Amino acid sequence: MTIVKACAKRIKDILDEKGLNQYKLYKQSGVPQSTISTILKGDIQTIKLSTIYDICASLNIELSEFFNCDYLKLQNLED
């Protein structure tokens, strides 16, 4: 799995855990709705760390918590 797809999956999983949707994430994070939608669809090549930071801050989770999952481990990622 690519890092972009893994990040998208992680965001979706966290949104599900917290009972939130894309719209609420957009409203809370300040990340443009189009950016969130594009990330979650997997239609991008890269994600800025600052975008992940803004998403994490709005979800009240640490970056370390975001990246602490099996599908974001190096051995599970491809270029």
C-alpha positions, 0 to 999 in steps of 0.5 A, a space after each residue: 500500500 502506498 503511504 497516501 492510501 495508508 494515510 487515507 485509510 487511517 483518517 477514515 478509520 479514525 473518523 469512524 472511531 469518532 463517529 465523524 464524517 468528512 464534512 465535520 473534519 473539514 469544519 473542525 480542521 480548517 483543511 479545505 473540503 476538497 483536500 480532504 475529499 481528494 485524500 480520502 479518494 486516494 486521488 493525490 500523490 503526496 500529503 503534506 505533513 502539515 495537513 496531517 498535523 491539522 487533521 490530528 489536531 482537530 481530532 485531538 490525537 497526537 501525530 505518533 498515535 496517527 502513525 502508530 498502526 500496522 498499515 503505516 509500518 515501513 514493511 507494509 508500505 511501497 514507494 
